[in-house]
Structures are given as structure tokens and as C-alpha cells.
């Protein structure tokens, strides 16, 4: 079986696409591991890197918030 890539960018995109309207994603390393066919240790490391890089923040165990959340229909600053 071929292993899926588990890069920060792809994990962030997964979190972004699966979060609620407030930018909250309910999940953990097990969810990432299952989605990307990697072990939980690798998945946890990627989530930690995203938190360290201030892209996401763990607000509760198993719940992450995207920092600098904007509504999906709002234009990005560079397009204003």
C-alpha cells in the first residue's frame, strides 16, 4: 500500500476543509493518521509543527482553532 503524504500544507488544508464555520476542527492525531495513512506519532508531529508555526492552536484536547480565521467567502487581504 502506498503511503499518502503527510506534509504541513496538506494537513492544514485537511483541517481547513473540515472545520466548522467558526474555524474549529474537532480531531486529533488519530484522525490525521487515518486520513493520511501514517502512524499517530508522525501525525502528532505535524499537528505540533502547525501549532508551533501559529497556523492552528489547540484550544481543548481534540479541538483545534485556525488562527487568523476568516470567513470562507471573505477575500484575502492581498486581493483587496
C-alpha positions as CSV (number, residue, x, y, z in Angstrom):
1,X,0.0,0.0,0.0
2,X,1.4,3.4,-0.9
3,X,1.7,5.9,1.9
4,X,0.0,9.2,1.5
5,X,2.0,12.4,2.1
6,X,1.6,14.0,5.4
7,X,3.0,17.5,4.9
8,X,2.1,20.5,7.0
9,X,0.4,22.1,4.0
10,X,-1.8,19.1,3.3
11,X,-2.7,18.6,6.9
12,X,-3.6,22.3,7.2
13,X,-5.7,22.0,4.1
14,X,-7.5,19.0,5.6
15,X,-8.1,20.8,8.9
16,X,-9.3,24.0,7.0
17,X,-11.7,22.0,4.8
18,X,-13.1,20.0,7.7
19,X,-13.5,22.8,10.3
20,X,-16.8,24.4,11.3
21,X,-17.9,27.9,10.4
22,X,-16.0,29.4,13.4
23,X,-12.7,27.8,12.3
24,X,-12.8,25.0,14.9
25,X,-11.8,21.5,13.9
26,X,-12.6,18.5,16.2
27,X,-10.0,15.9,15.6
28,X,-6.6,14.6,16.7
29,X,-3.6,12.7,15.6
30,X,-5.6,9.6,15.1
31,X,-7.9,11.3,12.6
32,X,-4.9,12.7,10.7
33,X,-3.2,9.3,10.8
34,X,-6.2,7.6,9.4
35,X,-6.7,10.2,6.7
36,X,-3.1,10.2,5.5
37,X,-2.3,6.6,6.2
38,X,0.6,7.4,8.6
39,X,1.2,6.4,12.2
40,X,-0.1,8.6,15.0
41,X,3.4,9.7,16.1
42,X,4.0,11.3,12.7
43,X,0.5,12.8,12.6
44,X,1.0,14.3,16.1
45,X,4.4,15.8,15.0
46,X,2.7,17.5,12.0
47,X,-0.1,18.9,14.3
48,X,2.6,20.1,16.7
49,X,4.5,21.8,13.9
50,X,1.3,23.6,12.8
51,X,0.7,24.7,16.4
52,X,4.3,25.9,16.7
53,X,4.1,27.7,13.4
54,X,0.9,29.5,14.8
55,X,-1.3,28.2,12.0
56,X,-3.5,26.4,14.4
57,X,-4.0,26.4,18.1
58,X,-5.2,23.5,20.3
59,X,-8.0,25.0,22.4
60,X,-9.1,21.8,24.1
61,X,-7.8,18.2,23.8
62,X,-9.1,17.1,20.4
63,X,-10.2,20.6,19.3
64,X,-8.1,23.0,17.2
65,X,-8.8,26.5,16.1
66,X,-7.3,28.0,12.9
67,X,-5.6,31.3,13.9
68,X,-6.4,34.4,11.8
69,X,-9.6,32.7,10.7
70,X,-11.6,34.5,8.0
71,X,-14.9,33.5,6.7
72,X,-14.6,31.4,3.6
73,X,-16.4,33.9,1.4
74,X,-14.2,36.9,2.6
75,X,-11.5,37.9,0.2
76,X,-7.9,37.6,1.3
77,X,-6.1,40.8,2.2
78,X,-3.9,40.7,-0.9
79,X,-6.9,40.7,-3.1
80,X,-8.4,43.9,-1.6
